[in-house]
Amino acid sequence: MKVIVDLCLVPLGVGVSLSPYIAECQNILNSAGLTTQLHAYGTNIEGEWDEVFAALKVCHERVHEMGAPRITTTVKMGTRTDRAQSMDDKIASVQEKML
């Protein structure tokens, strides 16, 4: 099943600069072949359910390996069975209505 996820992963106990941890997660998601869109407070991810959640597990494991004793993660997700829809489709639908 296809899923679109909005991920916000926050390492705790590592100081105020989180970009190295987020960059590592981006590399993991990209290496998994997932479609991603980084934004200011997280990452949108598109792919098959099992592949997406396997990659999220690897992100957590790697961030812990990098020294984060704790991680808090917020995940919003959506699935559809009536038709295929990508992140780009969802954005385009809104933008068309703004014209």
trRosetta pair geometry for C-beta under 8 A, 3 or more apart (Angstrom, degrees):
i j d omega theta_ij theta_ji phi_ij phi_ji
1 48 7.1 114 67 -153 35 67
1 49 4.8 29 69 -22 86 125
1 79 5.7 14 158 -147 119 136
1 81 7.8 -41 -136 -86 110 86
2 46 7.3 6 -173 -173 100 82
2 47 7.1 -146 -141 134 71 16
2 48 6.3 -58 -96 -96 51 47
2 49 7.4 -159 -122 -37 5 76
2 79 6.7 146 86 -136 60 82
2 80 7.5 -22 77 47 106 78
2 84 6.9 68 23 -132 161 79
3 46 7.5 -172 92 -142 47 46
3 47 6.9 -18 56 69 77 53
3 48 7.4 58 16 178 87 16
3 49 4.8 88 -15 -89 125 71
3 52 5.6 -108 70 24 118 156
3 77 5.4 -5 -176 -170 114 116
3 78 7.1 150 -157 75 67 37
3 79 5.2 -41 -102 -81 73 92
4 44 6.8 -6 -176 -173 93 97
4 45 7.2 162 -157 83 47 49
4 46 5.1 -10 -106 -100 77 81
4 77 6.7 158 83 -152 48 63
4 78 5.3 -14 60 59 96 89
4 79 7.8 170 19 -79 71 44
4 85 7.9 -59 -28 100 135 90
4 86 7.9 133 -83 -162 123 35
4 87 5.8 148 -134 -74 126 84
4 90 7.5 92 -159 -15 175 148
5 44 7.1 157 84 -157 50 49
5 45 4.5 -13 60 59 101 99
5 46 7.7 -172 22 -72 71 37
5 52 5.7 145 -5 178 137 139
5 56 7.8 -87 145 -64 166 132
5 75 5.9 -29 -161 -160 108 96
5 76 7.1 147 -159 79 54 49
5 77 4.6 -17 -102 -99 74 93
6 42 5.8 63 175 120 80 145
6 43 7.7 166 -155 85 47 38
6 44 5.5 -23 -100 -99 68 71
6 45 7.9 179 -81 19 22 75
6 75 7.2 148 75 -157 56 44
6 76 4.3 0 50 55 108 100
6 77 7.4 -157 20 -71 66 47
7 42 5.5 173 86 -172 48 106
7 43 5.0 -17 61 62 102 87
7 44 7.7 168 17 -91 77 20
7 45 5.9 29 -8 -5 120 119
7 56 6.8 -155 -115 -110 138 110
7 73 7.0 -25 -161 -165 84 103
7 74 7.6 149 -158 82 37 58
7 75 5.8 -3 -105 -106 67 78
8 41 6.0 -9 -112 150 120 80
8 42 3.9 -69 -80 -91 76 117
8 43 8.0 160 -78 19 44 64
8 73 6.8 159 85 -154 55 54
8 74 4.4 3 55 53 107 99
8 75 7.9 -157 29 -68 67 42
9 21 7.6 -131 115 136 109 110
9 22 7.2 159 72 -103 100 74
9 25 5.9 149 55 -88 148 167
9 42 7.7 114 7 -128 61 81
9 59 6.1 -102 -93 143 170 131
9 60 7.5 -138 -140 -79 129 70
9 63 7.0 -162 156 -42 128 162
9 71 6.3 -12 -169 -173 89 115
9 72 7.9 161 -155 86 44 43
9 73 4.8 -7 -107 -107 69 96
10 18 6.8 -47 -140 -130 64 156
10 71 6.8 150 78 -160 47 63
10 72 5.0 -16 63 63 103 86
10 73 7.1 -179 22 -80 68 47
11 14 4.8 4 126 14 120 137
11 18 5.9 165 40 -133 98 100
11 21 4.7 -100 -11 -152 137 174
11 63 5.2 -146 -85 180 115 122
11 66 7.7 -59 -115 82 156 116
11 68 3.6 -98 -154 -113 111 145
11 70 7.5 128 -167 85 52 54
11 71 5.5 -34 -104 -102 54 82
12 68 6.6 96 47 -168 45 100
12 69 7.1 -70 89 68 81 76
12 70 4.0 -27 62 82 115 104
12 71 6.6 -170 10 -86 84 26
12 72 6.2 57 -33 -7 119 96
13 68 6.2 128 65 -153 93 59
13 69 4.5 -26 75 37 157 102
13 70 5.6 97 0 27 119 92
14 18 7.1 100 84 -102 120 70
14 21 6.9 93 92 -42 164 138
14 66 7.9 26 -119 116 146 100
14 67 6.1 115 -110 103 108 99
14 68 5.0 -49 -44 -96 128 80
17 20 7.1 54 131 1 100 94
18 21 5.3 -59 -172 43 71 113
18 22 5.7 67 132 -23 90 106
19 22 5.5 -58 -138 42 36 110
19 23 5.9 41 161 -25 70 105
20 23 5.7 -52 -145 35 29 114
20 24 6.6 32 154 -21 62 103
20 66 7.3 -178 122 -175 109 145
21 24 5.8 -51 -152 32 31 112
21 25 6.7 30 150 -16 63 103
21 63 5.1 59 -156 -125 109 103
21 66 6.1 178 -102 86 86 154
21 68 6.5 58 -113 -44 143 135
22 25 5.7 -53 -151 37 35 111
22 26 6.4 40 148 -23 66 102
22 43 7.9 162 -164 -37 98 118
23 26 5.5 -50 -149 33 34 115
23 27 6.6 37 151 -20 64 101
24 27 5.6 -50 -153 33 34 114
24 28 6.6 36 149 -20 64 103
24 59 7.7 138 111 -138 87 72
24 62 5.6 -155 147 133 125 130
24 63 6.8 157 83 -79 130 71
24 66 6.6 -175 8 -55 170 149
25 28 5.4 -51 -150 34 37 114
25 29 6.3 36 153 -18 68 104
25 43 7.3 -163 118 4 117 152
25 59 4.2 45 -125 -136 98 115
25 62 7.3 171 -80 72 63 126
25 63 6.9 1 -61 -56 103 112
26 29 5.8 -55 -147 38 31 110
26 30 6.2 28 156 -16 65 109
26 36 6.8 178 -141 117 77 161
26 38 6.3 -5 -107 -76 127 124
26 43 6.8 -174 -93 -97 82 149
27 30 5.8 -58 -145 41 28 109
27 31 6.1 30 156 -21 65 109
28 31 5.8 -56 -145 37 27 111
28 32 6.5 27 154 -20 62 107
28 55 5.8 149 139 -166 99 90
28 58 5.2 -175 -165 108 134 116
28 59 5.3 -176 72 -78 152 75
28 62 6.3 -164 -64 9 140 154
29 32 5.8 -58 -153 34 30 112
29 34 4.9 -72 -178 58 82 123
29 36 5.0 73 130 -60 135 143
29 43 6.9 -166 -11 146 171 152
29 45 6.1 -110 -149 -112 132 119
29 55 5.4 93 -104 164 60 140
29 59 7.3 16 -49 -68 88 121
30 33 7.8 54 175 -65 35 20
30 34 7.2 -97 -87 53 26 75
30 36 6.6 -82 -70 18 74 131
32 47 7.6 16 123 -132 111 175
32 51 6.0 150 167 175 115 96
32 54 7.3 163 -135 89 137 98
32 55 4.2 -70 -30 -90 169 126
32 58 7.6 163 -62 40 126 144
33 47 7.5 118 101 -120 76 134
33 51 7.4 -53 68 -180 97 141
34 45 5.4 3 156 -161 135 98
34 46 6.7 155 -177 67 85 48
34 47 4.3 -74 -124 -40 90 142
34 51 6.6 171 -76 130 101 111
34 52 6.3 105 -115 -98 139 72
34 55 6.1 -89 -19 -1 141 170
35 45 7.2 136 80 -160 57 47
35 46 4.2 -21 69 59 110 104
35 47 6.4 163 23 -57 77 85
35 86 7.4 -22 97 -156 162 109
35 87 6.8 -164 122 16 122 123
36 43 5.4 -14 -164 -178 110 113
36 44 6.6 149 -158 81 54 57
36 45 5.3 -13 -102 -101 81 69
36 46 7.6 -165 -73 19 37 74
37 43 6.9 155 76 -161 44 62
37 44 4.3 -1 54 53 98 108
37 87 6.0 -164 -4 140 132 156
38 43 5.2 -29 -104 -106 57 87
39 42 6.0 3 62 64 93 64
39 43 7.0 167 20 -93 71 33
39 44 6.8 50 -8 -13 113 94
42 74 7.7 -77 -98 73 139 99
44 87 5.5 116 140 -124 135 144
45 52 5.6 133 129 -137 125 110
45 55 7.7 -165 -161 83 150 136
46 52 8.0 -91 160 -87 9 126
46 86 6.1 45 -157 -150 162 75
46 87 5.2 -125 -50 -22 133 107
47 51 4.9 -91 143 86 127 117
47 52 4.7 157 69 -61 106 94
47 55 8.0 56 61 9 154 138
48 51 4.4 72 66 15 93 111
48 52 6.7 -172 81 -13 42 88
49 52 6.1 -63 -149 35 23 108
49 53 6.4 3 166 -3 63 112
49 79 7.5 1 -77 -93 112 130
50 53 6.3 -63 -142 45 27 99
50 54 6.0 31 158 -23 64 110
51 54 5.8 -53 -142 36 27 112
51 55 6.4 27 157 -18 62 107
52 55 5.9 -62 -156 36 28 109
52 56 6.5 28 149 -20 65 105
53 56 5.3 -43 -143 33 41 116
53 57 6.6 48 154 -22 63 98
54 57 5.7 -51 -156 31 33 114
54 58 6.7 33 147 -17 64 103
55 58 5.5 -51 -150 36 37 112
55 59 6.5 46 148 -25 66 99
56 59 5.4 -45 -150 29 36 117
56 60 6.7 36 152 -17 64 100
56 73 7.6 117 -172 -179 112 158
56 75 7.4 18 -136 -92 155 137
57 60 5.8 -54 -154 35 33 110
57 61 6.4 32 150 -18 66 107
58 61 5.6 -54 -145 38 34 113
58 62 6.1 32 157 -19 68 108
59 62 6.0 -60 -146 39 26 107
59 63 6.2 22 159 -16 64 109
60 63 6.0 -57 -143 38 28 107
60 64 6.4 28 157 -16 63 107
60 71 5.8 -164 -134 67 84 159
60 73 7.2 -70 -85 -35 108 146
61 64 5.9 -60 -155 37 28 110
61 65 6.4 30 149 -20 65 107
62 65 5.4 -53 -149 36 35 115
62 66 6.4 36 151 -22 66 104
63 66 5.5 -51 -148 34 34 115
63 68 4.8 -15 152 30 89 136
63 71 5.6 86 101 -85 136 136
64 67 7.9 166 179 27 30 11
64 68 5.8 -85 -96 68 40 83
64 69 7.7 69 -136 -115 78 20
64 71 6.9 -87 -62 -21 83 122
68 71 5.7 68 128 -65 135 88
80 83 6.3 -33 139 58 131 54
80 84 7.5 159 84 -110 120 19
80 85 5.6 49 26 22 154 113
85 89 4.7 -129 -159 84 73 142
85 90 6.2 82 160 -55 113 86
86 89 4.6 109 51 0 71 101
86 90 7.2 -132 97 -4 44 85
87 90 5.8 -55 -155 33 34 112
87 91 6.5 29 152 -15 67 107
88 91 5.8 -57 -147 39 33 109
88 92 6.0 34 156 -20 68 109
89 92 5.8 -58 -144 39 27 111
89 93 6.4 35 156 -28 63 104
90 93 5.8 -51 -153 26 28 115
90 94 7.1 22 153 -11 60 103
91 94 6.1 -60 -159 37 34 106
91 95 6.2 29 151 -17 69 112
92 95 5.5 -58 -141 41 33 111
92 96 6.2 41 159 -27 67 103
93 96 6.1 -51 -151 28 25 113
93 97 7.1 18 153 -12 57 108
94 97 5.9 -66 -159 38 34 108
94 98 6.7 37 147 -28 67 106
95 98 5.5 -53 -152 26 38 117
95 99 7.5 50 153 -35 63 92
96 99 6.3 -42 -166 7 36 114
